[in-house]
C-alpha cells in the first residue's frame, strides 16, 4: 500500500513539473495576439483635457518660428549650440518663437532673438504653422523691454492671439506656453503662475519690474513665445529662464502683457519706444546696499536733462561725496532702480513728478518734468 502511494505521488509530481515547464509554451500557442488587437473605447476626454486640447488648437496657428541670421554664412548650417533665449545654429544665427499680433501681419518676439540680425544687417525669416517660410523685416525694437516687432512679407497672416491682462493675475493660475524649444515646432507645456512682481535685467542697464514667473517648462527656443491663461488669452511673452544647466528648471519668466500692449503699438507706429526718465546715471544697487543706502544713488546728472534743470546732484568726482539719493516718487517709495523706472513709465513723457531726495542727511522735495531719455545727450 505504501509503495503504491509513493508511486502515485511521484507520478503526480512529475505531471505537475511537466505542466510547469510546458506552461509558457502552451500560453504562447493558445493566447499569443497574432492579429491587431481590438481598440478599447476610452470615452470622452476629461474636461481639463478637452479644454487644453481646444486651447492649443485655437492658439497654435498664431505661433510662429523665427529665424534670424546676422550674415550669409554657410557655417550657420553646421552644429547647434544653445544659448539663454533661443537656439544658436552656428555663428550669427538665432532662432526663437513669435506670435501674430494683428491682421496686418505684425509678429511679436524677443529683441534678443533678432538682435544679431538687426545689428549686422542680416535676414529674418518666419515659419508659419502651415509649414511655409516667409521673409520678414524688423519694424522696431525695444531692448529695454526685450521686445521686437516684425512684419511678415507678402502672405496671409494667421489670426492674432486674444489679448488678456496681467493686472489681475493670481499665483496658482494655470499657464500654457507654446513655442519651439530646441527647434521642435509648436510644443505645448503647462504650469501655473508661480510668482508675480519679479524683476528681470534687460538691455541698457535697465530692470523690468512686474515680471511673471511660471513653472511651465520654458527652454531655449521658447523665447518670444506666448504665455496664455486658461481662456487662451495672452498674458505674457516668455523671455528667459533661470537654470544652472541652461535647460528648464521650473523657473521661467515672461514679460507681462500690459507692458507688451503698451510697447508694441508704439513700435509699430514709431519703430522705437520712448523711455520716460529724468536723465541720471544711477549707482550700482549692490554697492548701495553694502553702504546701507535705501534708494537710488545719483552718480551723475546728464547735461541738459530734466534732472540737471531741477538741480539734482551726483557724486562729487573730486571727493567721492554722495550727492542726491532718490527715495520716493510722489507717494511711492523708491528702493531700487526698477522702482524708479516703473514710476517714470507710469508717469509717461512730459509729466511732472515730485521726487523725494536725501542730500547731506536732509530730505527735500524736487519737482521734475520727465523726458525721453534716448533724446537726452549723455
C-alpha positions as YAML, in Angstrom:
chain: A
units: angstrom
residues:
- id: 1
  name: UNK
  ca: [0.00, 0.00, 0.00]
- id: 2
  name: UNK
  ca: [2.79, 2.38, 0.92]
- id: 3
  name: UNK
  ca: [4.74, 1.67, -2.30]
- id: 4
  name: UNK
  ca: [1.62, 2.29, -4.39]
- id: 5
  name: UNK
  ca: [1.03, 5.65, -2.68]
- id: 6
  name: UNK
  ca: [4.62, 6.67, -3.27]
- id: 7
  name: UNK
  ca: [4.39, 5.79, -6.95]
- id: 8
  name: UNK
  ca: [1.17, 7.79, -7.33]
- id: 9
  name: UNK
  ca: [2.69, 10.79, -5.53]
- id: 10
  name: UNK
  ca: [5.83, 10.67, -7.62]
- id: 11
  name: UNK
  ca: [3.78, 10.40, -10.82]
- id: 12
  name: UNK
  ca: [1.61, 13.34, -9.84]
- id: 13
  name: UNK
  ca: [4.69, 15.40, -9.04]
- id: 14
  name: UNK
  ca: [6.20, 14.60, -12.42]
- id: 15
  name: UNK
  ca: [2.98, 15.58, -14.17]
- id: 16
  name: UNK
  ca: [2.89, 18.89, -12.29]
- id: 17
  name: UNK
  ca: [6.53, 19.53, -13.11]
- id: 18
  name: UNK
  ca: [5.89, 18.82, -16.78]
- id: 19
  name: UNK
  ca: [2.92, 21.19, -16.78]
- id: 20
  name: UNK
  ca: [5.02, 23.89, -15.09]
- id: 21
  name: UNK
  ca: [7.78, 23.53, -17.68]
- id: 22
  name: UNK
  ca: [5.35, 23.48, -20.59]
- id: 23
  name: UNK
  ca: [3.15, 26.35, -19.37]
- id: 24
  name: UNK
  ca: [5.00, 29.21, -21.21]
- id: 25
  name: UNK
  ca: [4.93, 27.27, -24.47]
- id: 26
  name: UNK
  ca: [1.26, 26.38, -24.13]
- id: 27
  name: UNK
  ca: [0.38, 30.00, -23.27]
- id: 28
  name: UNK
  ca: [2.35, 31.28, -26.27]
- id: 29
  name: UNK
  ca: [0.45, 28.90, -28.57]
- id: 30
  name: UNK
  ca: [-3.03, 29.48, -27.17]
- id: 31
  name: UNK
  ca: [-3.01, 33.19, -26.21]
- id: 32
  name: UNK
  ca: [-0.46, 34.98, -28.44]
- id: 33
  name: UNK
  ca: [-2.02, 38.01, -30.23]
- id: 34
  name: UNK
  ca: [-1.04, 37.32, -33.83]
- id: 35
  name: UNK
  ca: [-3.52, 39.84, -35.24]
- id: 36
  name: UNK
  ca: [-4.15, 43.52, -34.36]
- id: 37
  name: UNK
  ca: [-5.96, 43.81, -31.05]
- id: 38
  name: UNK
  ca: [-9.38, 45.35, -30.74]
- id: 39
  name: UNK
  ca: [-9.40, 49.00, -29.68]
- id: 40
  name: UNK
  ca: [-10.91, 49.71, -26.28]
- id: 41
  name: UNK
  ca: [-13.22, 52.70, -26.30]
- id: 42
  name: UNK
  ca: [-11.92, 55.40, -23.95]
- id: 43
  name: UNK
  ca: [-14.98, 57.59, -23.69]
- id: 44
  name: UNK
  ca: [-14.91, 61.37, -23.60]
- id: 45
  name: UNK
  ca: [-11.82, 63.35, -22.67]
- id: 46
  name: UNK
  ca: [-11.76, 64.72, -19.16]
- id: 47
  name: UNK
  ca: [-12.98, 68.33, -19.08]
- id: 48
  name: UNK
  ca: [-9.49, 69.65, -18.27]
- id: 49
  name: UNK
  ca: [-8.01, 67.66, -21.17]
- id: 50
  name: UNK
  ca: [-10.67, 68.82, -23.60]
- id: 51
  name: UNK
  ca: [-10.10, 72.42, -22.57]
- id: 52
  name: UNK
  ca: [-6.33, 72.15, -23.11]
- id: 53
  name: UNK
  ca: [-6.77, 70.46, -26.49]
- id: 54
  name: UNK
  ca: [-9.19, 73.16, -27.62]
- id: 55
  name: UNK
  ca: [-6.87, 75.91, -26.39]
- id: 56
  name: UNK
  ca: [-3.90, 74.54, -28.31]
- id: 57
  name: UNK
  ca: [-5.94, 74.04, -31.48]
- id: 58
  name: UNK
  ca: [-7.17, 77.62, -31.27]
- id: 59
  name: UNK
  ca: [-3.87, 79.34, -30.35]
- id: 60
  name: UNK
  ca: [-1.13, 77.33, -32.06]
- id: 61
  name: UNK
  ca: [-1.79, 78.56, -35.63]
- id: 62
  name: UNK
  ca: [-0.89, 82.06, -34.41]
- id: 63
  name: UNK
  ca: [2.52, 80.95, -33.07]
- id: 64
  name: UNK
  ca: [5.48, 81.08, -35.46]
- id: 65
  name: UNK
  ca: [9.12, 80.01, -35.59]
- id: 66
  name: UNK
  ca: [11.57, 82.90, -36.03]
- id: 67
  name: UNK
  ca: [14.95, 82.51, -37.73]
- id: 68
  name: UNK
  ca: [17.41, 85.42, -37.58]
- id: 69
  name: UNK
  ca: [20.67, 85.35, -39.50]
- id: 70
  name: UNK
  ca: [23.30, 88.03, -38.90]
- id: 71
  name: UNK
  ca: [25.03, 87.42, -42.23]
- id: 72
  name: UNK
  ca: [25.05, 84.91, -45.05]
- id: 73
  name: UNK
  ca: [27.34, 82.32, -43.59]
- id: 74
  name: UNK
  ca: [27.46, 78.73, -44.73]
- id: 75
  name: UNK
  ca: [28.69, 77.76, -41.30]
- id: 76
  name: UNK
  ca: [25.21, 78.53, -39.94]
- id: 77
  name: UNK
  ca: [24.13, 75.11, -41.20]
- id: 78
  name: UNK
  ca: [26.70, 73.35, -39.06]
- id: 79
  name: UNK
  ca: [26.16, 72.39, -35.47]
- id: 80
  name: UNK
  ca: [23.66, 73.51, -32.84]
- id: 81
  name: UNK
  ca: [24.62, 75.46, -29.79]
- id: 82
  name: UNK
  ca: [22.13, 76.60, -27.16]
- id: 83
  name: UNK
  ca: [22.12, 79.98, -25.52]
- id: 84
  name: UNK
  ca: [20.00, 81.79, -22.97]
- id: 85
  name: UNK
  ca: [16.97, 82.56, -25.07]
- id: 86
  name: UNK
  ca: [16.86, 80.56, -28.27]
- id: 87
  name: UNK
  ca: [18.96, 78.25, -30.33]
- id: 88
  name: UNK
  ca: [22.16, 79.45, -31.85]
- id: 89
  name: UNK
  ca: [22.68, 77.46, -35.02]
- id: 90
  name: UNK
  ca: [26.29, 78.19, -35.76]
- id: 91
  name: UNK
  ca: [27.83, 81.65, -35.84]
- id: 92
  name: UNK
  ca: [25.45, 84.59, -36.19]
- id: 93
  name: UNK
  ca: [22.24, 82.56, -36.36]
- id: 94
  name: UNK
  ca: [19.47, 82.70, -33.77]
- id: 95
  name: UNK
  ca: [16.09, 81.06, -33.55]
- id: 96
  name: UNK
  ca: [13.15, 81.66, -31.31]
- id: 97
  name: UNK
  ca: [9.40, 81.95, -31.19]
- id: 98
  name: UNK
  ca: [6.97, 84.70, -32.08]
- id: 99
  name: UNK
  ca: [3.22, 85.18, -32.39]
- id: 100
  name: UNK
  ca: [0.83, 87.10, -34.61]
- id: 101
  name: UNK
  ca: [-0.14, 90.46, -33.12]
- id: 102
  name: UNK
  ca: [-2.64, 91.84, -35.64]
- id: 103
  name: UNK
  ca: [-4.30, 91.24, -39.00]
- id: 104
  name: UNK
  ca: [-1.61, 93.32, -40.72]
- id: 105
  name: UNK
  ca: [0.90, 90.51, -40.17]
- id: 106
  name: UNK
  ca: [2.94, 92.00, -37.35]
- id: 107
  name: UNK
  ca: [4.85, 89.43, -35.31]
- id: 108
  name: UNK
  ca: [5.97, 89.98, -31.71]
- id: 109
  name: UNK
  ca: [9.09, 88.27, -30.42]
- id: 110
  name: UNK
  ca: [12.00, 88.97, -28.07]
- id: 111
  name: UNK
  ca: [14.58, 91.57, -29.03]
- id: 112
  name: UNK
  ca: [17.44, 89.19, -28.19]
- id: 113
  name: UNK
  ca: [16.12, 86.73, -30.79]
- id: 114
  name: UNK
  ca: [16.62, 89.22, -33.65]
- id: 115
  name: UNK
  ca: [19.31, 91.49, -32.19]
- id: 116
  name: UNK
  ca: [22.18, 89.97, -34.18]
- id: 117
  name: UNK
  ca: [20.28, 90.31, -37.46]
- id: 118
  name: UNK
  ca: [19.25, 93.88, -36.61]
- id: 119
  name: UNK
  ca: [22.81, 94.98, -35.86]
- id: 120
  name: UNK
  ca: [24.56, 93.04, -38.59]
- id: 121
  name: UNK
  ca: [22.22, 93.78, -41.49]
- id: 122
  name: UNK
  ca: [21.19, 90.16, -41.65]
- id: 123
  name: UNK
  ca: [17.98, 88.48, -42.69]
- id: 124
  name: UNK
  ca: [14.92, 87.22, -40.83]
- id: 125
  name: UNK
  ca: [12.50, 84.53, -41.89]
- id: 126
  name: UNK
  ca: [9.43, 83.13, -40.19]
- id: 127
  name: UNK
  ca: [7.96, 79.64, -40.47]
- id: 128
  name: UNK
  ca: [4.20, 79.61, -40.06]
- id: 129
  name: UNK
  ca: [2.20, 76.77, -38.54]
- id: 130
  name: UNK
  ca: [1.30, 75.69, -42.09]
- id: 131
  name: UNK
  ca: [4.98, 74.99, -42.70]
- id: 132
  name: UNK
  ca: [5.51, 77.80, -45.20]
- id: 133
  name: UNK
  ca: [8.53, 80.05, -44.70]
- id: 134
  name: UNK
  ca: [8.06, 83.79, -45.18]
- id: 135
  name: UNK
  ca: [10.65, 86.56, -45.11]
- id: 136
  name: UNK
  ca: [10.17, 89.29, -42.50]
- id: 137
  name: UNK
  ca: [11.63, 92.67, -41.68]
- id: 138
  name: UNK
  ca: [12.16, 94.41, -38.36]
- id: 139
  name: UNK
  ca: [9.61, 97.14, -37.70]
- id: 140
  name: UNK
  ca: [11.00, 98.21, -34.34]
- id: 141
  name: UNK
  ca: [12.89, 97.01, -31.29]
- id: 142
  name: UNK
  ca: [12.74, 97.89, -27.61]
- id: 143
  name: UNK
  ca: [15.87, 96.48, -25.95]
- id: 144
  name: UNK
  ca: [14.84, 97.93, -22.59]
- id: 145
  name: UNK
  ca: [11.81, 95.64, -22.64]
- id: 146
  name: UNK
  ca: [13.38, 92.81, -24.70]
- id: 147
  name: UNK
  ca: [10.63, 93.16, -27.30]
- id: 148
  name: UNK
  ca: [10.72, 93.38, -31.09]
- id: 149
  name: UNK
  ca: [8.09, 93.65, -33.81]
- id: 150
  name: UNK
  ca: [8.48, 92.06, -37.23]
- id: 151
  name: UNK
  ca: [6.44, 92.50, -40.40]
- id: 152
  name: UNK
  ca: [5.67, 89.43, -42.47]
- id: 153
  name: UNK
  ca: [6.26, 89.57, -46.19]
- id: 154
  name: UNK
  ca: [3.51, 89.06, -48.74]
- id: 155
  name: UNK
  ca: [1.33, 86.36, -47.20]
- id: 156
  name: UNK
  ca: [-1.98, 85.81, -45.46]
- id: 157
  name: UNK
  ca: [-1.30, 86.12, -41.76]
- id: 158
  name: UNK
  ca: [-2.86, 83.70, -39.28]
- id: 159
  name: UNK
  ca: [-5.37, 85.19, -36.84]
- id: 160
  name: UNK
  ca: [-3.90, 87.20, -33.94]
- id: 161
  name: UNK
  ca: [-3.98, 85.89, -30.40]
- id: 162
  name: UNK
  ca: [-6.58, 87.19, -27.98]
- id: 163
  name: UNK
  ca: [-5.14, 89.71, -25.52]
- id: 164
  name: UNK
  ca: [-5.63, 89.37, -21.78]
- id: 165
  name: UNK
  ca: [-4.36, 91.42, -18.88]
- id: 166
  name: UNK
  ca: [-1.61, 90.85, -16.35]
- id: 167
  name: UNK
  ca: [-3.08, 93.27, -13.81]
- id: 168
  name: UNK
  ca: [-5.34, 90.72, -12.11]
- id: 169
  name: UNK
  ca: [-3.18, 87.59, -12.30]
- id: 170
  name: UNK
  ca: [-3.08, 85.37, -9.22]
- id: 171
  name: UNK
  ca: [-0.39, 82.95, -8.10]
- id: 172
  name: UNK
  ca: [-1.70, 79.47, -8.83]
- id: 173
  name: UNK
  ca: [-3.46, 80.29, -12.10]
- id: 174
  name: UNK
  ca: [-2.87, 77.78, -14.89]
- id: 175
  name: UNK
  ca: [-0.49, 78.86, -17.63]
- id: 176
  name: UNK
  ca: [0.21, 77.48, -21.10]
- id: 177
  name: UNK
  ca: [3.40, 78.13, -23.07]
- id: 178
  name: UNK
  ca: [3.58, 77.43, -26.81]
- id: 179
  name: UNK
  ca: [6.93, 77.65, -28.56]
- id: 180
  name: UNK
  ca: [9.76, 75.96, -30.40]
- id: 181
  name: UNK
  ca: [12.13, 74.61, -27.73]
- id: 182
  name: UNK
  ca: [15.34, 73.25, -29.24]
- id: 183
  name: UNK
  ca: [13.78, 73.81, -32.68]
- id: 184
  name: UNK
  ca: [10.83, 71.48, -32.03]
- id: 185
  name: UNK
  ca: [7.86, 73.26, -33.58]
- id: 186
  name: UNK
  ca: [4.71, 74.05, -31.64]
- id: 187
  name: UNK
  ca: [5.42, 72.42, -28.32]
- id: 188
  name: UNK
  ca: [2.90, 72.94, -25.52]
- id: 189
  name: UNK
  ca: [3.84, 73.00, -21.85]
- id: 190
  name: UNK
  ca: [1.60, 73.75, -18.91]
- id: 191
  name: UNK
  ca: [2.14, 75.04, -15.40]
- id: 192
  name: UNK
  ca: [0.98, 77.75, -13.06]
- id: 193
  name: UNK
  ca: [1.81, 81.33, -12.24]
- id: 194
  name: UNK
  ca: [4.38, 80.56, -9.56]
- id: 195
  name: UNK
  ca: [5.19, 84.17, -8.60]
- id: 196
  name: UNK
  ca: [4.43, 87.75, -9.57]
- id: 197
  name: UNK
  ca: [6.26, 91.07, -9.45]
- id: 198
  name: UNK
  ca: [9.64, 89.58, -10.27]
- id: 199
  name: UNK
  ca: [12.41, 91.80, -11.61]
- id: 200
  name: UNK
  ca: [14.37, 90.96, -14.74]
- id: 201
  name: UNK
  ca: [17.51, 92.70, -16.06]
- id: 202
  name: UNK
  ca: [17.23, 93.82, -19.69]
- id: 203
  name: UNK
  ca: [19.49, 95.72, -22.05]
- id: 204
  name: UNK
  ca: [20.89, 99.19, -21.48]
- id: 205
  name: UNK
  ca: [21.24, 98.61, -17.75]
- id: 206
  name: UNK
  ca: [17.51, 98.66, -17.12]
- id: 207
  name: UNK
  ca: [15.48, 96.29, -14.99]
- id: 208
  name: UNK
  ca: [11.94, 95.29, -15.92]
- id: 209
  name: UNK
  ca: [9.54, 95.06, -13.00]
- id: 210
  name: UNK
  ca: [6.26, 93.17, -12.68]
- id: 211
  name: UNK
  ca: [7.63, 90.10, -14.48]
- id: 212
  name: UNK
  ca: [5.59, 86.89, -14.34]
- id: 213
  name: UNK
  ca: [7.26, 83.73, -13.04]
- id: 214
  name: UNK
  ca: [5.90, 80.40, -14.22]
- id: 215
  name: UNK
  ca: [6.85, 76.75, -13.83]
- id: 216
  name: UNK
  ca: [5.58, 75.86, -17.32]
- id: 217
  name: UNK
  ca: [8.65, 74.37, -19.00]
- id: 218
  name: UNK
  ca: [10.48, 77.08, -20.97]
- id: 219
  name: UNK
  ca: [13.63, 76.06, -22.81]
- id: 220
  name: UNK
  ca: [16.00, 77.65, -25.35]
- id: 221
  name: UNK
  ca: [13.85, 78.36, -28.39]
- id: 222
  name: UNK
  ca: [10.74, 79.32, -26.38]
- id: 223
  name: UNK
  ca: [11.89, 82.95, -26.21]
- id: 224
  name: UNK
  ca: [9.37, 85.33, -27.73]
- id: 225
  name: UNK
  ca: [6.54, 82.83, -27.48]
- id: 226
  name: UNK
  ca: [3.19, 83.44, -25.81]
- id: 227
  name: UNK
  ca: [2.25, 82.63, -22.25]
- id: 228
  name: UNK
  ca: [-1.51, 82.06, -22.15]
- id: 229
  name: UNK
  ca: [-4.14, 81.79, -19.45]
- id: 230
  name: UNK
  ca: [-6.86, 79.12, -19.32]
- id: 231
  name: UNK
  ca: [-9.06, 81.21, -21.63]
- id: 232
  name: UNK
  ca: [-6.33, 81.17, -24.30]
- id: 233
  name: UNK
  ca: [-5.59, 84.88, -23.84]
- id: 234
  name: UNK
  ca: [-2.07, 86.29, -23.99]
- id: 235
  name: UNK
  ca: [-0.84, 87.20, -20.51]
- id: 236
  name: UNK
  ca: [2.91, 87.39, -21.16]
- id: 237
  name: UNK
  ca: [5.81, 86.92, -23.56]
- id: 238
  name: UNK
  ca: [8.27, 84.22, -22.50]
- id: 239
  name: UNK
  ca: [11.70, 85.75, -22.32]
- id: 240
  name: UNK
  ca: [14.13, 83.95, -20.01]
- id: 241
  name: UNK
  ca: [14.78, 81.00, -17.76]
- id: 242
  name: UNK
  ca: [16.73, 80.63, -14.56]
- id: 243
  name: UNK
  ca: [18.77, 77.48, -14.81]
- id: 244
  name: UNK
  ca: [22.35, 76.49, -13.98]
- id: 245
  name: UNK
  ca: [22.21, 73.88, -16.76]
- id: 246
  name: UNK
  ca: [20.67, 76.09, -19.44]
- id: 247
  name: UNK
  ca: [17.53, 73.93, -19.67]
- id: 248
  name: UNK
  ca: [14.23, 74.26, -17.88]
- id: 249
  name: UNK
  ca: [14.47, 74.05, -14.11]
- id: 250
  name: UNK
  ca: [10.88, 75.07, -13.45]
- id: 251
  name: UNK
  ca: [11.59, 78.80, -13.22]
- id: 252
  name: UNK
  ca: [10.70, 80.78, -16.31]
- id: 253
  name: UNK
  ca: [9.95, 84.46, -16.77]
- id: 254
  name: UNK
  ca: [7.51, 86.30, -19.02]
- id: 255
  name: UNK
  ca: [7.10, 89.99, -19.83]
- id: 256
  name: UNK
  ca: [3.62, 90.98, -18.59]
- id: 257
  name: UNK
  ca: [1.10, 91.57, -21.36]
- id: 258
  name: UNK
  ca: [0.14, 95.00, -20.04]
- id: 259
  name: UNK
  ca: [3.70, 96.12, -20.81]
- id: 260
  name: UNK
  ca: [3.60, 94.39, -24.20]
- id: 261
  name: UNK
  ca: [0.27, 96.03, -25.06]
- id: 262
  name: UNK
  ca: [1.79, 99.43, -24.35]
- id: 263
  name: UNK
  ca: [5.15, 98.98, -26.06]
- id: 264
  name: UNK
  ca: [4.19, 97.06, -29.22]
- id: 265
  name: UNK
  ca: [1.77, 99.66, -30.65]
- id: 266
  name: UNK
  ca: [4.45, 102.29, -30.13]
- id: 267
  name: UNK
  ca: [6.98, 100.16, -32.01]
- id: 268
  name: UNK
  ca: [4.50, 99.73, -34.86]
- id: 269
  name: UNK
  ca: [3.87, 103.50, -35.00]
- id: 270
  name: UNK
  ca: [7.39, 104.82, -34.49]
- id: 271
  name: UNK
  ca: [9.83, 101.92, -34.82]
- id: 272
  name: UNK
  ca: [11.08, 102.61, -31.31]
- id: 273
  name: UNK
  ca: [9.70, 103.17, -27.86]
- id: 274
  name: UNK
  ca: [10.12, 106.31, -25.84]
- id: 275
  name: UNK
  ca: [11.55, 105.71, -22.38]
- id: 276
  name: UNK
  ca: [10.39, 108.27, -19.83]
- id: 277
  name: UNK
  ca: [13.12, 109.34, -17.45]
- id: 278
  name: UNK
  ca: [14.85, 112.29, -15.85]
- id: 279
  name: UNK
  ca: [18.39, 111.84, -17.16]
- id: 280
  name: UNK
  ca: [20.55, 110.39, -14.41]
- id: 281
  name: UNK
  ca: [23.18, 107.68, -14.15]
- id: 282
  name: UNK
  ca: [22.31, 105.54, -11.13]
- id: 283
  name: UNK
  ca: [24.76, 103.78, -8.86]
- id: 284
  name: UNK
  ca: [25.05, 100.02, -8.60]
- id: 285
  name: UNK
  ca: [22.46, 98.59, -6.26]
- id: 286
  name: UNK
  ca: [24.87, 96.07, -4.73]
- id: 287
  name: UNK
  ca: [27.27, 98.85, -3.71]
- id: 288
  name: UNK
  ca: [24.41, 100.97, -2.35]
- id: 289
  name: UNK
  ca: [23.19, 98.02, -0.30]
- id: 290
  name: UNK
  ca: [26.67, 97.43, 1.16]
- id: 291
  name: UNK
  ca: [26.78, 101.10, 2.15]
- id: 292
  name: UNK
  ca: [23.39, 100.79, 3.83]
- id: 293
  name: UNK
  ca: [21.70, 103.16, 1.37]
- id: 294
  name: UNK
  ca: [17.98, 102.53, 0.77]
- id: 295
  name: UNK
  ca: [17.21, 104.31, -2.50]
- id: 296
  name: UNK
  ca: [18.65, 105.16, -5.92]
- id: 297
  name: UNK
  ca: [22.04, 106.88, -5.73]
- id: 298
  name: UNK
  ca: [22.51, 109.59, -8.36]
- id: 299
  name: UNK
  ca: [26.06, 109.04, -9.65]
- id: 300
  name: UNK
  ca: [25.90, 111.55, -12.48]
- id: 301
  name: UNK
  ca: [23.38, 114.01, -13.85]
- id: 302
  name: UNK
  ca: [23.28, 114.17, -17.65]
- id: 303
  name: UNK
  ca: [23.89, 117.64, -19.04]
- id: 304
  name: UNK
  ca: [20.73, 119.24, -20.44]
- id: 305
  name: UNK
  ca: [18.45, 116.69, -18.77]
- id: 306
  name: UNK
  ca: [15.36, 117.34, -16.63]
- id: 307
  name: UNK
  ca: [17.40, 116.25, -13.61]
- id: 308
  name: UNK
  ca: [20.00, 118.91, -14.37]
- id: 309
  name: UNK
  ca: [17.30, 121.52, -14.80]
- id: 310
  name: UNK
  ca: [15.81, 120.56, -11.43]
- id: 311
  name: UNK
  ca: [19.19, 120.88, -9.71]
- id: 312
  name: UNK
  ca: [19.80, 117.25, -8.81]
- id: 313
  name: UNK
  ca: [23.38, 116.44, -7.83]
- id: 314
  name: UNK
  ca: [25.51, 113.42, -8.49]
- id: 315
  name: UNK
  ca: [28.55, 112.05, -6.67]
- id: 316
  name: UNK
  ca: [31.34, 114.61, -6.34]
- id: 317
  name: UNK
  ca: [34.07, 113.36, -8.72]
- id: 318
  name: UNK
  ca: [36.79, 115.04, -6.65]
- id: 319
  name: UNK
  ca: [35.89, 113.91, -3.13]
- id: 320
  name: UNK
  ca: [33.56, 111.00, -3.81]
- id: 321
  name: UNK
  ca: [30.94, 112.56, -1.54]
- id: 322
  name: UNK
  ca: [27.37, 111.47, -2.14]
- id: 323
  name: UNK
  ca: [25.02, 113.86, -3.84]
- id: 324
  name: UNK
  ca: [21.31, 113.00, -4.03]
- id: 325
  name: UNK
  ca: [19.63, 109.71, -3.18]
- id: 326
  name: UNK
  ca: [16.12, 109.34, -4.62]
- id: 327
  name: UNK
  ca: [13.88, 107.64, -2.07]
- id: 328
  name: UNK
  ca: [10.37, 108.29, -3.44]
- id: 329
  name: UNK
  ca: [8.40, 109.38, -6.49]
- id: 330
  name: UNK
  ca: [5.21, 111.02, -5.33]
- id: 331
  name: UNK
  ca: [3.86, 108.78, -2.60]
- id: 332
  name: UNK
  ca: [5.60, 105.65, -3.94]
- id: 333
  name: UNK
  ca: [8.81, 104.59, -2.17]
- id: 334
  name: UNK
  ca: [11.88, 104.00, -4.35]
- id: 335
  name: UNK
  ca: [14.34, 101.40, -3.14]
- id: 336
  name: UNK
  ca: [15.77, 100.16, -6.42]
- id: 337
  name: UNK
  ca: [16.27, 101.47, -9.93]
- id: 338
  name: UNK
  ca: [13.36, 99.29, -11.12]
- id: 339
  name: UNK
  ca: [11.07, 101.22, -8.76]
- id: 340
  name: UNK
  ca: [12.19, 104.49, -10.31]
- id: 341
  name: UNK
  ca: [11.87, 103.32, -13.92]
- id: 342
  name: UNK
  ca: [8.43, 101.82, -13.21]
- id: 343
  name: UNK
  ca: [7.28, 105.12, -11.74]
- id: 344
  name: UNK
  ca: [8.65, 107.00, -14.76]
- id: 345
  name: UNK
  ca: [6.91, 104.61, -17.15]
- id: 346
  name: UNK
  ca: [3.63, 105.09, -15.30]
- id: 347
  name: UNK
  ca: [4.02, 108.89, -15.47]
- id: 348
  name: UNK
  ca: [4.91, 108.99, -19.19]
- id: 349
  name: UNK
  ca: [6.69, 111.65, -21.24]
- id: 350
  name: UNK
  ca: [6.40, 115.36, -20.33]
- id: 351
  name: UNK
  ca: [4.82, 114.58, -16.96]
- id: 352
  name: UNK
  ca: [5.59, 116.50, -13.80]
- id: 353
  name: UNK
  ca: [6.63, 114.29, -10.88]
- id: 354
  name: UNK
  ca: [7.70, 115.09, -7.34]
- id: 355
  name: UNK
  ca: [10.85, 113.35, -6.17]
- id: 356
  name: UNK
  ca: [11.83, 112.88, -2.57]
- id: 357
  name: UNK
  ca: [15.63, 113.01, -2.29]
- id: 358
  name: UNK
  ca: [18.09, 112.81, 0.54]
- id: 359
  name: UNK
  ca: [21.03, 115.22, 0.36]
- id: 360
  name: UNK
  ca: [23.55, 115.74, 3.15]
- id: 361
  name: UNK
  ca: [21.30, 113.83, 5.53]
- id: 362
  name: UNK
  ca: [18.29, 116.06, 4.85]
- id: 363
  name: UNK
  ca: [15.12, 115.14, 2.98]
- id: 364
  name: UNK
  ca: [13.77, 117.50, 0.34]
- id: 365
  name: UNK
  ca: [11.21, 117.51, -2.47]
- id: 366
  name: UNK
  ca: [12.23, 118.20, -6.05]
- id: 367
  name: UNK
  ca: [9.79, 118.69, -8.94]
- id: 368
  name: UNK
  ca: [10.98, 117.28, -12.28]
- id: 369
  name: UNK
  ca: [9.42, 117.05, -15.75]
- id: 370
  name: UNK
  ca: [10.09, 113.71, -17.44]
- id: 371
  name: UNK
  ca: [11.53, 113.38, -20.94]
- id: 372
  name: UNK
  ca: [12.51, 110.70, -23.43]
- id: 373
  name: UNK
  ca: [15.89, 109.66, -22.07]
- id: 374
  name: UNK
  ca: [17.03, 108.44, -25.50]
- id: 375
  name: UNK
  ca: [16.90, 112.04, -26.71]
- id: 376
  name: UNK
  ca: [18.88, 113.41, -23.76]
- id: 377
  name: UNK
  ca: [22.57, 113.84, -24.63]
- id: 378
  name: UNK
  ca: [24.96, 111.94, -22.38]
...
